[in-house]
Amino acid sequence: MNAQLTATPSNQDLDAFWMPFTANRQFKANPRLLARAEGMHYWTADGREVLDGVAGLWCVNAGHARREITEAVTKQLNTMEFAPTFQMGHPIAFELANRLAKIAPPGLDRIFFTNSGSEAVDTALKIAIAYHRARGAGQRTRLIGREKGYHGVGFGGMSVGGMVNNRKFFGSSMLPGVDHLPHTLDVEHNAFSRGLPHWGAHLANELERLIALHDASTIAAVIVEPISGSAGVVLPPLGYLKRLREICDKHDILLIFDEVITGFGRIGKPFAAQAFDVTPDLMTTAKGLTNGAVPMGAVFSQRKIYDAFMQGPENAIELFHGYTYSAHPVACAAAIATLDVYTQEGLLTRAASLSAQWENAVHSLRGLPHVIDVRNFGLIGGVELEPRSGKPGARGFEVFLKCFERGIMVRQTGDTIAMSPPLVIEPKQIERLIETLGGVIRETD
Ligand code: PXG
């Protein structure tokens, strides 16, 4: 903890940190400082306990301050704090890749390490384009994303992403040759669906339309989140992902699942690919990989993609890509310890056993003032509020602030409240989270 920063810092203390994805002036006028965390809770700098309804930022799946992870990180720092992975290697990087390959969806057993979800996405997009080139289809460079998609903030991820605020400031400084599928959020047809909505599988057929427009021979890959969190919990209609898979197969287009939030047990299986029984060609992950303790991301690749690169002279680098901190030993140690905790405590499937209670709890908010939709899957919940006229996002932000005052942490995107608690949440804590949110919604005009 920073000894200098008190529970009531002055404005000057807060000026220098340009905060990410934050209303800086609002925050600095009214700081919400977190000072400590353990299990399901944070404690604020002034000592208030806050129930974590979002696993930090969808990453602390095993709960906070896990001793096993802390010890593994400490031990690794004392043994070897850094080692390069360019033309060198260190054992736990290989151990981690082998461990991940064992829990991966079928065939996705070649693993490239990054430091974040954004880097994982840009890596996967580059692999997709280079793969086609390696097998003699170098004209396949076009990428297809989806409206409302969030794939991080690199130029690649931003370009295939579909969140207007993340794009509009950057004008034409985005990748050329990108197109977007329509999003699958349809409150008119699907409001208050429990689990996956029944309406909307046909939206996957829009891919055929884009293929007819651009020609399949120009398209490298389609990237989607199986469930998107950042756009305010957008679910795939029943059958939608299978249809995307069929169309990609028919046209030799790679399918990339961005599992940065759905990975590592969030929806009751290690990955959404397994929960939905649809296997992508590439899969991006981060967040829960290290329980949020150390930054790390990973791209899982089908073996056929890796193998396509393994040609040419043996001493030639096959993929000109990587980060200084790819497979950083401290991150690898954190990830291995995290996987141990997940396995020992059954956390990669625990969300499945809690999801019925979770669904009932979240849907109990139906009927409260301004609630126009409730969405859920696994341990993900979204509550959509009607926007105030002329002030989109204002009601959602107020609910978020009041929740924090009442001791629960949720996320807000526009007028949607999103929840994704640590997978160790207890039934009583689910009740408390939802009751508190319900009370706040009831009191908010
Ligand atoms: N892909 C997906 C699907 C994500 O959700 C990223 C990529 C980027 O990851 P990094 O590690 O570069 O941030 C994300 C990140 C929220 C929220 O509350 C979601 C994310 C980040 C911050 C907040 O919805 N997702």
Residues whose N, C-alpha, C, O or C-beta is under 5 A from the ligand:
A	BS01	PXG	L57 S116 G117 S118 E119 Y150 H151 G152 E225 G229 S230 D258 V260 I261 A286 R411
